[in-house]
Amino acid sequence: MTALSPGSRAQAEARPDRPSVVELRLTAFAAHRRAGFPLGPLSLFAGPSGSGKSSALRAYEALARLGGGAELDEVFPDPVACVPERARPDAQRRRGFRIGCTADGPEGPVRLDVAVQAEPELRIVGERLTAGGLTLLETALRDPGRRSVQAAWHTAGSSPVTRAPLPDDRLGTPLLPLRVAGKTDGQRQVLAAAEQMVVALRSVFACDPLPRSMRRAVPLGAGRLLRGCGNLAEVLWRTRSECGRRHGLLVDAVRAGCAGPVRDLLAERQPGGIGGVGGMDGTVQALLDRGDGLRTPLGRLGDGELRYLALSLVLLTGPGVLEVDTAGEVPAALQTLTVLADGFDRDLDVRQREGLVRLAARMCERGHIRLVGAVSDASWAAGVGGVTVVDLEP
């Protein structure tokens, strides 16, 4: 075994155990061209309307879904909207977009870049996975008449590369474990880099709480929070009894962000039948216990209070409670949940947004959760440690 030099040993020890996305690249996507954005544990895209905040989060979510094996038409139901407005078609009337990211982890920085054709047919026309300056996977569209791309991946054996067709309607990187044998050092390097990228991308929860859907009673179900948080009452019904410590932290957060006294946050079964006769109807409603015998239904809260409450719950819970696609084959201790929060500061007053970003900073500091949010202005977060602000120009 070759001994590592002191510098190489220190570099290896500094690599994070949990793979995470540390850069988002929008080479040509919607309003963005040749853009690269560094991402920390807590990142806020800031800028006025039309500056591209939401499209940046949309690109991140698209990469996450592709990394999970989703088909292209599921990820991009309106692909033409992702093409830069001034992009001109080529001689074959083709237009498209390019996105990518870098995932850091035990294998060091791994880059993924994807070229998607939006017109005349939606398909992946190019993909490149690289690490340490070495191309580990590269695909290209050779024959437009076939629904496949030609792929070549690093082998470093008797043959330097292996070539084979891959489908053009999904990402090749998550398919590599099914195609690469792992018999040579080169193949094992390809598999390790692909796994790091997929694990970094997979555990993503895109969240945009909709207050109007959080005000009503909801039926009991699986107890996994949806992206609009409309089933928040159902989730509270589950989590209040499952983890008392986290529920206590949530109550503390709600107390700091909601008007009036708050002793507890709970969910109650609703009476059924005519006039409340006939038992319970199978739905639950969330309420604030004010501590003096009064329980306030969440329907009476303001939009800012509801968004604050929902985002606090997201930050204080985990993948088992959120509707998120995790890498089940990888131990939870080696995964990081990334929350994408469009309109992170929407409807929040000064006290609520500052309290929420401080809560996010505390949770992200622990390493098991990351947050990428979009805000109209991030000057109020400048004094909070651990916040990476990405300023966008309109």
N, C-alpha and C positions, 0 to 999 in steps of 0.2 A: 504494500500500500504506500502511495506517495504521500509524504508529510506535507502539510500546508505551511506556507510561509506565514510569519506573524501577521503581515498585512492581509493575506487571504483568509487566515483564521478569524481575524477581527471582522472582516467583511461578511463571512459566513454566519458568525454569531449575531451580527446586526440584522440579518434578514428576519422579517416577521414570520411567525409560525402560521398565522392566519392569512391566507391569500386575500388581497383586496385590490380594487381598482384605484390606481393613483393618478391616472391621467385619462381624460376623454378627448378624443380627436374628432373634429368635424371638418374633414377636408373639403367636402361639398355637401351640405345638408341644410335644406330650408334657407334661412337667412345667413347661414355661416359658410365661410370659405377660408380654407387654410388656417383653421382655428384649433388651438390646443389648450386645454384647460387643466391645470393641476388640481387634484382633489386630495383633501386631507380627511381625517376622521369626521370632521364637521365642516361642510362646505356650503356656502350660500352664493348662488348666482344672483347678482343684483343689477337692476337696470330698469328703465321705463318700459311701458308697453310697446311691443314691437321689437325689442332688442334681442330676442331669441332665448329668453330664459326657459320658457316652456318647451321649446323645440330641443334644447340641450338635454332636458330631463327625458323627453320622449325618445331621443336617440339612445340614452343610457338604458332605458327600459327595453328598447328594441334589441340592443345587444344582449341584455340579460335573458330575454325570451328566446333569442336565437341560440344562446349558450345552453339553454335548457332543452334544445332540440325541437322547438316549435317551427312549423312550416312558415315560409316567407309570407304567404297571403294572409295568414293569421296575424302576423306581426305588423304588416303594413297593409291594412285594408284600403287605404287611399295613398298609394305610393307616389303618385304624381305630386301630391302636396309636399313631399319631402325633397323634390328636385329644386335646386336653386332657381329662383324666378327668371334670371337672365341666362340660364343654361341653354345653349343652342344644340339642336339635334345634329348628329353626324350624317354622313351620306346615306346611311341605312335607317335614318329617322330614329336613332336610339338616343335616349336621355336617361340619366340615372343620378345616383348620389353615392358618397363615400363616407363611411364612419369607421371609427376604431377606438381602441383603448389600450392601456398598459396595466397589467396586473403584477403587483409585487408579492413576493412570498418566498418560501424556502428555495425555489429555483432561481431567485433573482428576478429582475424585471423581464416580463414576457409581453411582447407586443402582438396585437391582433388588428389587422386592417381588412376591411370588407368593401368591395365594390358591388353595388346593386344596380341592375338595369330596371328602370321603371316603365319605360316605353320602348318598343310596342308591346313587349311581354315582360312580366315581372320575373326576374331570375337573378341569382347570384352569378356574377361574371368573373369575379376574382376574389381570392382570399389569401392572406399571408400571415403566418405565425412565425415569429422570430424571437430569438433569445441570444444575448451575448454576441450580436452581430451575425448569427448563423440563421439561415432560413430553414425552419424545421418542417413547414408545410407551405405549399404554394399551389393554387389552383388557377386555371384560366379557361375561358370559353374558346374552344378550338373550332367547333362545328355548331353554328347557330341552329341547324336543323335537328340537333339532338338535345334531349332534356337532361344533359349531364355536362360536367366540367372535367377537364383533365387535371388530375391531382398528382403531385410529386412530393413525397416526404422523405426526410433524412433517414438514411439507413446506416451509413458508416460501416458496412460489412463488405462482402465480396463485390457488391454493387453500391455505389455511393447514394443512390436514391431508388425508391420504389415508385412506380407509376401505376395508376389505376383510375378509372372513372368514379366520380362521386355525383350524387344528385345536385341539380342546380336550384332546388327549392328549399334548401336548408343549409345551415352552416356545416362545414366539414370538420372543424375542430372537435366538437363533441362526438363525432362518429369515429374518430381515430382509435379509441379502445377496441372497436369492433373490427378494425382493419390491420392494426399494427401488432405484430407478434410479440415484440419486446425481447427478442433473442440477442440483439446486439446492443452495445452501449449507445449507439446512435438512436436506435428505436426506443430504448428506455428513456433517453433524453426527450424524445418527441412526446412520449406518453406522459412524462412528468410535467412538461410545460403545458400540454393540453389539459391535464387534470387541474393544474393551478389556475388556468384561465377559466375553466368551466366552474370551479368551486367559487372563484372570486365573483363571477357573474350571476350564478344561479339564485342565491338567497337575496332577492330584491323584493321589497314591498312598496309598490307605488300607492301613495295615500293622498287623497284630497277630500277631507271630511265635508259632507253636504248637510248643513244644519237642518234643512227641511225634512230630510229623511230620518233624522235622529230623534225627532220629537214624538213619534208615534210608537205605540206598543208593537212588538214584533213577535212572530212565532218562535218557539224554541227549535233549535237545529243543532248543527255540529259545533257551534260555539267558536268559530274562527272568524275574525274580524275581516270584513270586506273593505275594498279600497275607499268606498264612500262613507264607511262607518255607520251605515243605516241600521245595522244590527248590533249596535253598541250595547243595548240593553241585554240582549241575549248573551253577549260575551261577558258582561258584568255578572250575570247570573252564574256563569261558570267560574270566573276567576276569583270572585270574592271568597269562595270557599276553598279553592285550590291552593292559593298562595297568600297567606295573611300578611306576610312581610311586604310583598310588592303592593298589595292592596292598600296597606297603610301608607306607603310612599305615594300612591296615587291620590289618596284622600288628602294628604299634606299638600300635594301640588294643586288639587282642585280648590282647596281652602285658600291658597294664595292667589288663584286666578278668577274666582267667582265671587260675586257680591254677596254680602250677608254671611252669617255664621254657617259653617259646614262641619257636622260631626261625623257623617259617614256618607258613603255613596253606595247605593244598593239597587237591586232589581226585584220587583214583586210580580207574582202571577196575577193576572187580571180575571175578575169574575166574569162568568159567562151566563147565557140564558137571558130571558126577558127580565129587565129590571134587576139584573145581578143574581137572579135565582137560577140554580142548576149547576153549581160548582164553578170550576175555572175553565176558561175558554182556550187554554194552551198558548196564550201570549204573555209576554212579560213587558213591564214598563220600568224604565230607570228613574230613580228619584234621588234628591238630595235630602238627607236627614239633617234638619236644622238644629236638633238637640233640645227643642222645647215642645216636642209633640207634633211639630209641623213637618211634613214631608212635601217637598216641592218637586213636581214632575219636571223632567228635563224639557218638556214642551214649553215651559214658562221661561226658560233661560234665553238670553240673547245669543245671536249668531256667534259672536266672539267667544262667549263662555263655552258654547258647544264645541267649537273648533279647538279651543284651548284644551278642553277636557279630552277630546278624542286623540289629539296629538300627544298629550301626556300619557294616555293609556298605551299608545303605540310604542313610545320610547321606553316605557317601564315594563313591557311584556316581552315575549320572545316569539320565535318562529312557530312554536306549537300552538299559539293563539292567533296568529295572523294567517291570512290566506296567501301563503307564499310557497313557492316551489323550492324546497331545499335539496341539497345533494345527499340523499339518504344513505349512500354508500360511504360517506365520509363522516367521522365522528363530529358531533356538534362542537366539541372543544376546538376543532380546527376550522370552523366556519365563522363567517362574519355576516350578520344581517345588515343589509343596506336599505335604509328608508329613503324613498324619493318623495319629497313633499312639495308639490307645486302650490304656489300661493301660501307659503309657510306663514306669512304674517297677515294674511287676509282677514279682515274683520277684527283683528286684535288691537286692543289699546296698548299704550306704552308699557304699562305694568305687566300685561299678559305676555307680550312678545319678548320682553327682557327676561321674565321668569321662565318662559319656554326655552329660550336659547341657552340659558344657564343650565336648565335641566338636561337639555340635549348635550351640552358640553361635558357635564358630569358623566352621563351615560356613555358617550363616545370615548371618553378618556380610558374606560375600562377595556376597550378593544373588541368587545363582542358585538358592537353595533356601530354603524356609521350612518351619517345623514347627509343627503344632498338636497338642499332646498332652494326655492326660488322666491325672492323678495323684491319689492319695488325699490327699496332703499335699505342699505345695510349699515348706515352710519351709527345706528343705535347698538349694533353688535360689536363695534370696534374695540370696546373695552373688555370684551369677554375673551379669556384665554382659550386657545385651541381652535378658533374660528378661522377658516380660510375663506376670504371674500374674493369672488370672481366678478369683477366689474365689466359689464357689457355696454358697449356703445350702441345707440339705436341705428 
